């Protein structure tokens, strides 16, 4: 009788271990499914509404209050897949479908936006979407955090360069309005000029930390592997 009881306990123990293993595997599959579903649910064409009103524009010591009408801006940088829909000969600069479209001139970026009945943002529109109304230095606040963006400091291996990342990789670092990738990853074209140079905003994956008020001047015909863009649309 005692041996039978011990065998019963052994069987029960084995069943418990098997059930735990099955539950663990199912939980893992469920977690992977949720992760995949979340990725699939990301709407890369999503736009974010920026309300009309005033905001603080410019670098510290030279800021000014500016008022802008309402507009919508792409939540994410335009991806390779999106750009290739209207540009069949587009050769991916770096990465796959959901990486930022790079190696694109100002004219090509402008034409893509116009094909969607959109346009490039002005420097002021871009900056408001990135920093909110109260003059933040970075989209998330005034202190730099390498975990919230893709910059030179973000490299996982010390001494190795950081790599360009898929759009929306650091959504914890989104702007106050919920716009992604406005610090690092790739510089972005705007429609603003300083003399004969176009103004780019946002920093890139191989730059040091770049405040949202900083800009880079570029010849409009230039096309680099660290420059992309996003579009805006007027709200009527």
Residue pairs with C-beta under 8 A, 6 or more apart in sequence:
42 168
43 75
44 76
44 79
44 81
44 82
44 98
44 167
44 168
45 74
45 82
46 74
46 75
46 76
47 72
47 73
47 74
47 75
47 233
48 72
48 73
48 74
48 75
48 129
48 177
48 178
48 179
49 70
49 71
49 72
49 177
49 235
50 68
50 70
50 71
50 72
50 73
50 125
50 128
50 129
50 177
51 70
52 67
52 68
52 69
52 70
53 67
53 68
53 133
54 65
54 66
54 67
54 133
55 65
55 66
55 67
55 68
55 127
55 128
55 131
55 132
55 133
55 134
55 135
56 63
56 64
56 65
56 131
56 133
56 134
56 135
57 63
57 64
57 65
57 66
57 124
57 127
57 128
57 213
58 64
58 213
59 211
59 213
59 214
60 213
63 135
66 124
66 128
68 124
68 125
68 128
69 234
69 235
70 234
70 235
71 121
71 125
71 232
71 233
71 234
71 235
72 232
72 233
72 235
73 121
73 125
73 126
73 129
73 179
73 230
73 231
73 232
73 233
74 179
74 230
74 231
74 232
75 168
75 178
75 179
75 180
76 167
76 168
76 180
76 181
76 230
77 100
77 101
77 167
77 180
77 181
77 185
77 186
77 188
77 228
77 229
77 230
78 100
78 101
78 109
78 112
78 228
78 229
78 230
78 231
79 97
79 98
79 99
79 100
79 101
79 166
79 167
80 90
80 92
80 93
80 95
80 96
80 97
80 98
80 99
80 100
80 101
81 97
81 98
82 101
83 90
83 101
83 104
83 112
84 90
84 92
84 101
86 111
86 112
86 115
86 116
87 108
87 112
90 101
91 103
92 99
92 101
93 99
93 101
93 102
93 103
93 225
94 102
94 163
94 164
94 225
95 164
95 165
95 166
96 166
98 166
98 167
98 168
99 164
99 165
99 166
99 167
100 164
100 167
100 181
100 185
100 186
100 228
101 228
101 229
102 164
102 186
102 223
102 224
102 225
102 226
102 227
102 228
103 223
103 224
103 225
104 112
104 189
104 223
104 227
104 228
104 229
105 220
105 221
105 222
105 223
106 120
106 189
106 198
106 218
106 220
106 221
107 220
107 221
108 223
109 120
109 189
109 229
110 119
110 120
110 189
110 191
112 229
112 231
113 119
113 120
113 229
113 231
113 232
116 231
117 233
118 231
118 232
118 233
119 191
119 231
119 232
119 233
120 189
120 190
120 191
120 229
120 231
120 232
121 129
121 190
121 191
121 230
121 231
121 232
122 190
122 191
122 192
123 190
123 192
123 199
123 201
123 215
124 192
125 190
125 232
126 182
126 188
126 190
126 201
126 202
127 201
127 212
127 213
129 175
129 177
129 179
129 182
130 139
130 175
130 179
130 182
130 183
130 201
130 202
130 212
131 137
131 138
131 139
131 175
131 176
131 212
131 213
132 175
132 176
132 177
133 176
136 142
136 176
136 212
137 144
137 211
137 212
137 213
138 144
138 145
138 148
138 149
138 173
138 183
138 209
138 211
138 212
139 148
139 173
139 174
139 175
139 176
139 179
139 182
139 183
139 212
140 148
140 172
140 173
140 174
140 175
144 153
144 209
145 173
146 153
146 154
146 209
147 154
147 170
147 172
147 173
148 170
148 172
148 173
148 183
149 170
149 173
149 181
149 183
149 184
149 185
149 203
149 209
150 162
150 164
150 165
150 169
150 170
150 181
150 184
150 185
150 205
151 162
151 183
151 184
151 203
151 204
151 205
151 207
151 208
151 209
151 210
152 161
152 162
152 205
152 206
152 207
152 208
153 162
153 208
153 209
154 162
154 184
154 205
155 161
155 162
155 163
161 205
161 206
162 205
162 206
163 205
164 185
164 186
164 205
164 225
164 226
165 185
165 205
167 180
167 181
167 185
168 180
168 181
169 181
169 185
170 180
170 181
170 184
171 180
173 180
173 183
174 180
174 182
175 182
181 202
182 201
182 202
182 212
183 202
183 203
183 209
183 210
183 212
184 202
184 203
184 204
184 205
184 207
184 210
185 202
185 203
185 204
185 205
185 228
186 202
186 204
186 205
186 226
186 227
186 228
187 200
187 201
187 202
187 203
187 204
187 216
187 224
187 226
187 227
187 228
188 200
188 201
188 202
188 227
188 228
188 229
188 230
189 198
189 200
189 227
189 228
189 229
190 198
190 199
190 200
190 201
192 198
192 199
193 199
194 217
196 219
197 217
197 218
197 219
197 220
198 217
198 218
198 219
198 220
199 215
199 216
199 217
200 215
200 216
200 217
200 218
200 227
201 212
201 214
201 215
201 216
202 210
202 212
203 209
203 210
203 214
204 210
204 226
204 227
205 226
206 226
207 226
218 224
218 227
